[in-house]
Amino acid sequence: MDNNLFQSKYRIPSARADWHDYKNGMYFTTICTKDRECYFGNIANGEMRMTKIGLFAQEQLQNITNHYSYVEVPLWVVMPNHIHLVASMHSDNVHGPSVCRDAINRVSTVGGITGLNNPMLTNSLGAVIRGFKARVTHFARANFIHFAWQPRFHDRIIRNTDELNHIAEYIVTNVAKWEFDKFYQPS
């Protein structure tokens, strides 16, 4: 495609920090459902009561390292219409791109049309979130569950221990403070 066709007129600027490679470090990440619809469950009496898809999403978060050896998710919360998580990336410990069979697309992630330029081979936070969202979406479709994600996701680079502690407290108390959450939708 001709890169000069629209002279970058319609290009959306990246929200990514150009000084950071997003392959290492810790990130506070929020992933929302489309239109903030409460697909994952509801909160009653201070407890999150998950739907089938909410339970599946939680299971995928628990097992994310099985799919991506370069990331750990030590802390997360599944809320009715969004998920918060802390992702610890350490892709320097991985030699080369993660080579595995992509069960979601049922194709090898090595080769194919994009070859080694496949964005799923970047060992980045984006690849992890993209794979997680794809697995949840695939589960929903296979189980005839109406479901959709909001495009993209929000992340913040965690810069120090104080920031990490503040984020951890926010995640741990998120269910109890649901009515004050900016994503709150009454049940």
Rosetta constraint file for C-alpha pairs under 8 A:
AtomPair CA 3 CA 7 HARMONIC 7.07 0.50
AtomPair CA 3 CA 8 HARMONIC 7.72 0.50
AtomPair CA 4 CA 8 HARMONIC 7.11 0.50
AtomPair CA 6 CA 10 HARMONIC 6.92 0.50
AtomPair CA 16 CA 20 HARMONIC 7.92 0.50
AtomPair CA 22 CA 89 HARMONIC 8.00 0.50
AtomPair CA 22 CA 124 HARMONIC 5.72 0.50
AtomPair CA 22 CA 125 HARMONIC 6.12 0.50
AtomPair CA 23 CA 89 HARMONIC 6.03 0.50
AtomPair CA 23 CA 90 HARMONIC 6.71 0.50
AtomPair CA 23 CA 91 HARMONIC 5.64 0.50
AtomPair CA 23 CA 92 HARMONIC 7.78 0.50
AtomPair CA 23 CA 123 HARMONIC 6.22 0.50
AtomPair CA 23 CA 124 HARMONIC 4.66 0.50
AtomPair CA 23 CA 125 HARMONIC 6.54 0.50
AtomPair CA 24 CA 88 HARMONIC 7.35 0.50
AtomPair CA 24 CA 89 HARMONIC 4.55 0.50
AtomPair CA 24 CA 90 HARMONIC 4.82 0.50
AtomPair CA 24 CA 91 HARMONIC 5.95 0.50
AtomPair CA 24 CA 92 HARMONIC 7.20 0.50
AtomPair CA 24 CA 124 HARMONIC 7.97 0.50
AtomPair CA 25 CA 88 HARMONIC 5.82 0.50
AtomPair CA 25 CA 89 HARMONIC 5.23 0.50
AtomPair CA 25 CA 90 HARMONIC 6.72 0.50
AtomPair CA 25 CA 157 HARMONIC 7.33 0.50
AtomPair CA 25 CA 158 HARMONIC 7.51 0.50
AtomPair CA 26 CA 86 HARMONIC 6.77 0.50
AtomPair CA 26 CA 87 HARMONIC 5.54 0.50
AtomPair CA 26 CA 88 HARMONIC 4.38 0.50
AtomPair CA 26 CA 89 HARMONIC 6.12 0.50
AtomPair CA 26 CA 157 HARMONIC 6.08 0.50
AtomPair CA 26 CA 158 HARMONIC 5.35 0.50
AtomPair CA 26 CA 159 HARMONIC 7.82 0.50
AtomPair CA 27 CA 86 HARMONIC 5.49 0.50
AtomPair CA 27 CA 87 HARMONIC 5.19 0.50
AtomPair CA 27 CA 88 HARMONIC 6.55 0.50
AtomPair CA 27 CA 155 HARMONIC 6.15 0.50
AtomPair CA 27 CA 156 HARMONIC 5.42 0.50
AtomPair CA 27 CA 157 HARMONIC 4.64 0.50
AtomPair CA 27 CA 158 HARMONIC 5.30 0.50
AtomPair CA 28 CA 84 HARMONIC 7.19 0.50
AtomPair CA 28 CA 85 HARMONIC 5.87 0.50
AtomPair CA 28 CA 86 HARMONIC 4.70 0.50
AtomPair CA 28 CA 87 HARMONIC 6.66 0.50
AtomPair CA 28 CA 155 HARMONIC 5.40 0.50
AtomPair CA 28 CA 156 HARMONIC 5.13 0.50
AtomPair CA 28 CA 157 HARMONIC 6.55 0.50
AtomPair CA 28 CA 158 HARMONIC 6.54 0.50
AtomPair CA 28 CA 167 HARMONIC 7.34 0.50
AtomPair CA 29 CA 84 HARMONIC 5.65 0.50
AtomPair CA 29 CA 85 HARMONIC 5.28 0.50
AtomPair CA 29 CA 86 HARMONIC 6.20 0.50
AtomPair CA 29 CA 87 HARMONIC 7.36 0.50
AtomPair CA 29 CA 153 HARMONIC 7.14 0.50
AtomPair CA 29 CA 154 HARMONIC 5.58 0.50
AtomPair CA 29 CA 155 HARMONIC 4.19 0.50
AtomPair CA 29 CA 156 HARMONIC 6.48 0.50
AtomPair CA 30 CA 82 HARMONIC 6.87 0.50
AtomPair CA 30 CA 83 HARMONIC 5.60 0.50
AtomPair CA 30 CA 84 HARMONIC 4.57 0.50
AtomPair CA 30 CA 85 HARMONIC 6.59 0.50
AtomPair CA 30 CA 153 HARMONIC 5.97 0.50
AtomPair CA 30 CA 154 HARMONIC 5.13 0.50
AtomPair CA 30 CA 155 HARMONIC 6.30 0.50
AtomPair CA 31 CA 82 HARMONIC 5.50 0.50
AtomPair CA 31 CA 83 HARMONIC 5.23 0.50
AtomPair CA 31 CA 84 HARMONIC 6.65 0.50
AtomPair CA 31 CA 149 HARMONIC 7.93 0.50
AtomPair CA 31 CA 150 HARMONIC 7.57 0.50
AtomPair CA 31 CA 152 HARMONIC 7.61 0.50
AtomPair CA 31 CA 153 HARMONIC 4.96 0.50
AtomPair CA 31 CA 154 HARMONIC 6.58 0.50
AtomPair CA 32 CA 36 HARMONIC 6.40 0.50
AtomPair CA 32 CA 81 HARMONIC 6.05 0.50
AtomPair CA 32 CA 82 HARMONIC 4.19 0.50
AtomPair CA 32 CA 83 HARMONIC 6.48 0.50
AtomPair CA 32 CA 149 HARMONIC 6.23 0.50
AtomPair CA 32 CA 150 HARMONIC 5.51 0.50
AtomPair CA 32 CA 153 HARMONIC 7.11 0.50
AtomPair CA 33 CA 37 HARMONIC 6.03 0.50
AtomPair CA 33 CA 38 HARMONIC 7.55 0.50
AtomPair CA 33 CA 39 HARMONIC 7.44 0.50
AtomPair CA 33 CA 81 HARMONIC 5.44 0.50
AtomPair CA 33 CA 82 HARMONIC 5.87 0.50
AtomPair CA 33 CA 147 HARMONIC 7.98 0.50
AtomPair CA 33 CA 148 HARMONIC 6.02 0.50
AtomPair CA 33 CA 149 HARMONIC 4.17 0.50
AtomPair CA 33 CA 150 HARMONIC 4.94 0.50
AtomPair CA 34 CA 148 HARMONIC 5.37 0.50
AtomPair CA 34 CA 149 HARMONIC 4.61 0.50
AtomPair CA 34 CA 150 HARMONIC 4.09 0.50
AtomPair CA 34 CA 151 HARMONIC 7.66 0.50
AtomPair CA 35 CA 150 HARMONIC 6.97 0.50
AtomPair CA 36 CA 81 HARMONIC 5.22 0.50
AtomPair CA 36 CA 82 HARMONIC 7.32 0.50
AtomPair CA 36 CA 150 HARMONIC 7.91 0.50
AtomPair CA 36 CA 183 HARMONIC 6.95 0.50
AtomPair CA 36 CA 185 HARMONIC 7.64 0.50
AtomPair CA 37 CA 80 HARMONIC 7.78 0.50
AtomPair CA 37 CA 81 HARMONIC 5.53 0.50
AtomPair CA 37 CA 185 HARMONIC 7.92 0.50
AtomPair CA 38 CA 42 HARMONIC 6.96 0.50
AtomPair CA 38 CA 80 HARMONIC 4.59 0.50
AtomPair CA 38 CA 81 HARMONIC 4.33 0.50
AtomPair CA 38 CA 185 HARMONIC 7.52 0.50
AtomPair CA 39 CA 51 HARMONIC 7.24 0.50
AtomPair CA 39 CA 53 HARMONIC 7.21 0.50
AtomPair CA 39 CA 54 HARMONIC 7.14 0.50
AtomPair CA 39 CA 80 HARMONIC 6.20 0.50
AtomPair CA 39 CA 81 HARMONIC 6.04 0.50
AtomPair CA 39 CA 147 HARMONIC 6.77 0.50
AtomPair CA 40 CA 50 HARMONIC 5.60 0.50
AtomPair CA 40 CA 51 HARMONIC 5.37 0.50
AtomPair CA 40 CA 52 HARMONIC 7.60 0.50
AtomPair CA 40 CA 53 HARMONIC 5.91 0.50
AtomPair CA 40 CA 54 HARMONIC 3.98 0.50
AtomPair CA 40 CA 55 HARMONIC 7.63 0.50
AtomPair CA 40 CA 78 HARMONIC 7.26 0.50
AtomPair CA 40 CA 79 HARMONIC 6.67 0.50
AtomPair CA 40 CA 80 HARMONIC 4.70 0.50
AtomPair CA 40 CA 81 HARMONIC 6.16 0.50
AtomPair CA 40 CA 82 HARMONIC 7.92 0.50
AtomPair CA 41 CA 48 HARMONIC 6.89 0.50
AtomPair CA 41 CA 49 HARMONIC 5.42 0.50
AtomPair CA 41 CA 50 HARMONIC 4.19 0.50
AtomPair CA 41 CA 51 HARMONIC 4.85 0.50
AtomPair CA 41 CA 54 HARMONIC 6.34 0.50
AtomPair CA 41 CA 79 HARMONIC 7.34 0.50
AtomPair CA 41 CA 80 HARMONIC 4.76 0.50
AtomPair CA 41 CA 81 HARMONIC 7.82 0.50
AtomPair CA 42 CA 48 HARMONIC 5.81 0.50
AtomPair CA 42 CA 49 HARMONIC 5.38 0.50
AtomPair CA 42 CA 50 HARMONIC 6.61 0.50
AtomPair CA 42 CA 79 HARMONIC 7.63 0.50
AtomPair CA 42 CA 80 HARMONIC 5.20 0.50
AtomPair CA 42 CA 187 HARMONIC 6.71 0.50
AtomPair CA 43 CA 47 HARMONIC 5.31 0.50
AtomPair CA 43 CA 48 HARMONIC 4.45 0.50
AtomPair CA 43 CA 49 HARMONIC 5.91 0.50
AtomPair CA 43 CA 80 HARMONIC 7.19 0.50
AtomPair CA 43 CA 175 HARMONIC 7.14 0.50
AtomPair CA 43 CA 178 HARMONIC 7.57 0.50
AtomPair CA 44 CA 48 HARMONIC 6.69 0.50
AtomPair CA 44 CA 49 HARMONIC 7.27 0.50
AtomPair CA 46 CA 175 HARMONIC 6.34 0.50
AtomPair CA 46 CA 176 HARMONIC 5.13 0.50
AtomPair CA 47 CA 175 HARMONIC 6.69 0.50
AtomPair CA 47 CA 176 HARMONIC 7.45 0.50
AtomPair CA 48 CA 79 HARMONIC 7.07 0.50
AtomPair CA 48 CA 80 HARMONIC 7.66 0.50
AtomPair CA 48 CA 175 HARMONIC 6.63 0.50
AtomPair CA 50 CA 54 HARMONIC 5.05 0.50
AtomPair CA 50 CA 55 HARMONIC 5.90 0.50
AtomPair CA 50 CA 80 HARMONIC 7.72 0.50
AtomPair CA 51 CA 55 HARMONIC 6.23 0.50
AtomPair CA 52 CA 56 HARMONIC 6.31 0.50
AtomPair CA 53 CA 57 HARMONIC 6.11 0.50
AtomPair CA 53 CA 136 HARMONIC 7.30 0.50
AtomPair CA 53 CA 139 HARMONIC 7.57 0.50
AtomPair CA 53 CA 140 HARMONIC 6.61 0.50
AtomPair CA 53 CA 145 HARMONIC 7.92 0.50
AtomPair CA 54 CA 58 HARMONIC 6.25 0.50
AtomPair CA 54 CA 78 HARMONIC 7.01 0.50
AtomPair CA 54 CA 80 HARMONIC 7.97 0.50
AtomPair CA 55 CA 59 HARMONIC 6.20 0.50
AtomPair CA 56 CA 60 HARMONIC 6.24 0.50
AtomPair CA 56 CA 136 HARMONIC 7.07 0.50
AtomPair CA 56 CA 139 HARMONIC 7.85 0.50
AtomPair CA 57 CA 61 HARMONIC 6.33 0.50
AtomPair CA 57 CA 78 HARMONIC 7.68 0.50
AtomPair CA 57 CA 136 HARMONIC 6.06 0.50
AtomPair CA 58 CA 62 HARMONIC 6.28 0.50
AtomPair CA 58 CA 78 HARMONIC 6.60 0.50
AtomPair CA 59 CA 63 HARMONIC 6.32 0.50
AtomPair CA 60 CA 64 HARMONIC 5.77 0.50
AtomPair CA 60 CA 132 HARMONIC 7.06 0.50
AtomPair CA 60 CA 135 HARMONIC 7.98 0.50
AtomPair CA 60 CA 136 HARMONIC 7.95 0.50
AtomPair CA 61 CA 73 HARMONIC 6.95 0.50
AtomPair CA 61 CA 76 HARMONIC 7.66 0.50
AtomPair CA 61 CA 132 HARMONIC 7.86 0.50
AtomPair CA 62 CA 73 HARMONIC 7.41 0.50
AtomPair CA 63 CA 67 HARMONIC 7.36 0.50
AtomPair CA 64 CA 68 HARMONIC 6.17 0.50
AtomPair CA 64 CA 71 HARMONIC 7.52 0.50
AtomPair CA 64 CA 72 HARMONIC 7.10 0.50
AtomPair CA 64 CA 73 HARMONIC 7.18 0.50
AtomPair CA 64 CA 132 HARMONIC 7.83 0.50
AtomPair CA 65 CA 69 HARMONIC 4.98 0.50
AtomPair CA 65 CA 70 HARMONIC 7.15 0.50
AtomPair CA 65 CA 71 HARMONIC 5.86 0.50
AtomPair CA 65 CA 72 HARMONIC 5.78 0.50
AtomPair CA 65 CA 73 HARMONIC 7.75 0.50
AtomPair CA 68 CA 98 HARMONIC 7.54 0.50
AtomPair CA 68 CA 123 HARMONIC 7.96 0.50
AtomPair CA 68 CA 128 HARMONIC 7.03 0.50
AtomPair CA 69 CA 94 HARMONIC 7.81 0.50
AtomPair CA 70 CA 89 HARMONIC 5.84 0.50
AtomPair CA 70 CA 90 HARMONIC 5.12 0.50
AtomPair CA 70 CA 91 HARMONIC 4.88 0.50
AtomPair CA 70 CA 93 HARMONIC 6.98 0.50
AtomPair CA 70 CA 94 HARMONIC 6.54 0.50
AtomPair CA 70 CA 123 HARMONIC 7.22 0.50
AtomPair CA 71 CA 87 HARMONIC 6.51 0.50
AtomPair CA 71 CA 88 HARMONIC 5.48 0.50
AtomPair CA 71 CA 89 HARMONIC 4.53 0.50
AtomPair CA 71 CA 90 HARMONIC 6.16 0.50
AtomPair CA 71 CA 91 HARMONIC 7.46 0.50
AtomPair CA 72 CA 87 HARMONIC 5.81 0.50
AtomPair CA 72 CA 88 HARMONIC 5.14 0.50
AtomPair CA 72 CA 89 HARMONIC 6.69 0.50
AtomPair CA 73 CA 85 HARMONIC 6.80 0.50
AtomPair CA 73 CA 86 HARMONIC 5.68 0.50
AtomPair CA 73 CA 87 HARMONIC 4.71 0.50
AtomPair CA 73 CA 88 HARMONIC 6.26 0.50
AtomPair CA 74 CA 86 HARMONIC 6.50 0.50
AtomPair CA 74 CA 87 HARMONIC 7.12 0.50
AtomPair CA 74 CA 88 HARMONIC 7.73 0.50
AtomPair CA 75 CA 85 HARMONIC 5.75 0.50
AtomPair CA 75 CA 86 HARMONIC 5.47 0.50
AtomPair CA 75 CA 87 HARMONIC 7.87 0.50
AtomPair CA 75 CA 168 HARMONIC 7.25 0.50
AtomPair CA 75 CA 171 HARMONIC 7.59 0.50
AtomPair CA 76 CA 83 HARMONIC 7.21 0.50
AtomPair CA 76 CA 84 HARMONIC 5.47 0.50
AtomPair CA 76 CA 85 HARMONIC 4.03 0.50
AtomPair CA 76 CA 86 HARMONIC 6.29 0.50
AtomPair CA 76 CA 171 HARMONIC 6.56 0.50
AtomPair CA 77 CA 83 HARMONIC 5.81 0.50
AtomPair CA 77 CA 84 HARMONIC 5.43 0.50
AtomPair CA 77 CA 85 HARMONIC 6.49 0.50
AtomPair CA 77 CA 171 HARMONIC 6.13 0.50
AtomPair CA 77 CA 172 HARMONIC 7.34 0.50
AtomPair CA 77 CA 174 HARMONIC 7.60 0.50
AtomPair CA 78 CA 82 HARMONIC 6.48 0.50
AtomPair CA 78 CA 83 HARMONIC 4.67 0.50
AtomPair CA 78 CA 84 HARMONIC 6.75 0.50
AtomPair CA 79 CA 83 HARMONIC 5.69 0.50
AtomPair CA 79 CA 84 HARMONIC 7.92 0.50
AtomPair CA 79 CA 175 HARMONIC 6.96 0.50
AtomPair CA 81 CA 183 HARMONIC 7.29 0.50
AtomPair CA 82 CA 183 HARMONIC 7.66 0.50
AtomPair CA 84 CA 171 HARMONIC 6.77 0.50
AtomPair CA 85 CA 171 HARMONIC 7.67 0.50
AtomPair CA 87 CA 125 HARMONIC 7.89 0.50
AtomPair CA 89 CA 124 HARMONIC 7.79 0.50
AtomPair CA 89 CA 125 HARMONIC 7.37 0.50
AtomPair CA 90 CA 94 HARMONIC 7.83 0.50
AtomPair CA 91 CA 123 HARMONIC 6.24 0.50
AtomPair CA 91 CA 124 HARMONIC 7.73 0.50
AtomPair CA 94 CA 98 HARMONIC 7.60 0.50
AtomPair CA 97 CA 121 HARMONIC 5.18 0.50
AtomPair CA 97 CA 122 HARMONIC 6.37 0.50
AtomPair CA 97 CA 123 HARMONIC 6.41 0.50
AtomPair CA 98 CA 121 HARMONIC 6.12 0.50
AtomPair CA 98 CA 123 HARMONIC 6.85 0.50
AtomPair CA 99 CA 109 HARMONIC 6.49 0.50
AtomPair CA 99 CA 110 HARMONIC 6.49 0.50
AtomPair CA 99 CA 121 HARMONIC 7.67 0.50
AtomPair CA 100 CA 108 HARMONIC 6.72 0.50
AtomPair CA 100 CA 109 HARMONIC 6.31 0.50
AtomPair CA 100 CA 110 HARMONIC 7.81 0.50
AtomPair CA 101 CA 106 HARMONIC 7.05 0.50
AtomPair CA 101 CA 107 HARMONIC 6.27 0.50
AtomPair CA 101 CA 108 HARMONIC 4.82 0.50
AtomPair CA 101 CA 109 HARMONIC 6.13 0.50
AtomPair CA 102 CA 106 HARMONIC 5.47 0.50
AtomPair CA 102 CA 107 HARMONIC 5.60 0.50
AtomPair CA 102 CA 108 HARMONIC 5.91 0.50
AtomPair CA 102 CA 109 HARMONIC 6.16 0.50
AtomPair CA 103 CA 107 HARMONIC 7.08 0.50
AtomPair CA 104 CA 134 HARMONIC 6.83 0.50
AtomPair CA 104 CA 135 HARMONIC 6.27 0.50
AtomPair CA 104 CA 138 HARMONIC 6.88 0.50
AtomPair CA 108 CA 112 HARMONIC 7.48 0.50
AtomPair CA 109 CA 118 HARMONIC 7.33 0.50
AtomPair CA 109 CA 120 HARMONIC 7.16 0.50
AtomPair CA 109 CA 121 HARMONIC 7.14 0.50
AtomPair CA 110 CA 115 HARMONIC 6.13 0.50
AtomPair CA 110 CA 116 HARMONIC 6.21 0.50
AtomPair CA 110 CA 118 HARMONIC 7.77 0.50
AtomPair CA 111 CA 115 HARMONIC 3.87 0.50
AtomPair CA 111 CA 116 HARMONIC 6.08 0.50
AtomPair CA 114 CA 118 HARMONIC 5.03 0.50
AtomPair CA 116 CA 121 HARMONIC 7.17 0.50
AtomPair CA 117 CA 121 HARMONIC 7.38 0.50
AtomPair CA 118 CA 122 HARMONIC 7.64 0.50
AtomPair CA 119 CA 127 HARMONIC 7.10 0.50
AtomPair CA 120 CA 127 HARMONIC 5.30 0.50
AtomPair CA 121 CA 127 HARMONIC 7.41 0.50
AtomPair CA 122 CA 127 HARMONIC 6.67 0.50
AtomPair CA 123 CA 127 HARMONIC 6.37 0.50
AtomPair CA 123 CA 128 HARMONIC 7.58 0.50
AtomPair CA 124 CA 128 HARMONIC 6.58 0.50
AtomPair CA 125 CA 129 HARMONIC 6.26 0.50
AtomPair CA 126 CA 130 HARMONIC 5.91 0.50
AtomPair CA 127 CA 131 HARMONIC 6.08 0.50
AtomPair CA 128 CA 132 HARMONIC 6.14 0.50
AtomPair CA 129 CA 133 HARMONIC 6.02 0.50
AtomPair CA 129 CA 153 HARMONIC 7.97 0.50
AtomPair CA 130 CA 134 HARMONIC 6.10 0.50
AtomPair CA 131 CA 135 HARMONIC 6.21 0.50
AtomPair CA 132 CA 136 HARMONIC 6.39 0.50
AtomPair CA 133 CA 137 HARMONIC 6.08 0.50
AtomPair CA 133 CA 149 HARMONIC 7.53 0.50
AtomPair CA 134 CA 138 HARMONIC 5.96 0.50
AtomPair CA 135 CA 139 HARMONIC 6.15 0.50
AtomPair CA 136 CA 140 HARMONIC 6.23 0.50
AtomPair CA 137 CA 141 HARMONIC 6.25 0.50
AtomPair CA 137 CA 147 HARMONIC 7.00 0.50
AtomPair CA 137 CA 148 HARMONIC 7.09 0.50
AtomPair CA 138 CA 142 HARMONIC 6.06 0.50
AtomPair CA 139 CA 143 HARMONIC 6.14 0.50
AtomPair CA 140 CA 144 HARMONIC 5.98 0.50
AtomPair CA 140 CA 145 HARMONIC 4.75 0.50
AtomPair CA 140 CA 146 HARMONIC 6.80 0.50
AtomPair CA 140 CA 147 HARMONIC 6.35 0.50
AtomPair CA 141 CA 145 HARMONIC 5.91 0.50
AtomPair CA 141 CA 146 HARMONIC 7.40 0.50
AtomPair CA 141 CA 147 HARMONIC 7.87 0.50
AtomPair CA 158 CA 163 HARMONIC 6.35 0.50
AtomPair CA 158 CA 164 HARMONIC 6.23 0.50
AtomPair CA 159 CA 163 HARMONIC 6.68 0.50
AtomPair CA 159 CA 164 HARMONIC 7.77 0.50
AtomPair CA 160 CA 164 HARMONIC 6.33 0.50
AtomPair CA 161 CA 165 HARMONIC 6.08 0.50
AtomPair CA 162 CA 166 HARMONIC 6.25 0.50
AtomPair CA 163 CA 167 HARMONIC 6.20 0.50
AtomPair CA 164 CA 168 HARMONIC 6.04 0.50
AtomPair CA 165 CA 169 HARMONIC 6.24 0.50
AtomPair CA 166 CA 170 HARMONIC 6.27 0.50
AtomPair CA 167 CA 171 HARMONIC 6.20 0.50
AtomPair CA 168 CA 172 HARMONIC 6.13 0.50
AtomPair CA 169 CA 173 HARMONIC 6.07 0.50
AtomPair CA 170 CA 174 HARMONIC 5.76 0.50
AtomPair CA 173 CA 177 HARMONIC 6.33 0.50
AtomPair CA 174 CA 178 HARMONIC 6.03 0.50
AtomPair CA 174 CA 181 HARMONIC 7.63 0.50
AtomPair CA 177 CA 181 HARMONIC 6.45 0.50
AtomPair CA 178 CA 184 HARMONIC 6.18 0.50
AtomPair CA 179 CA 184 HARMONIC 5.87 0.50
AtomPair CA 179 CA 186 HARMONIC 7.95 0.50
AtomPair CA 180 CA 184 HARMONIC 6.89 0.50
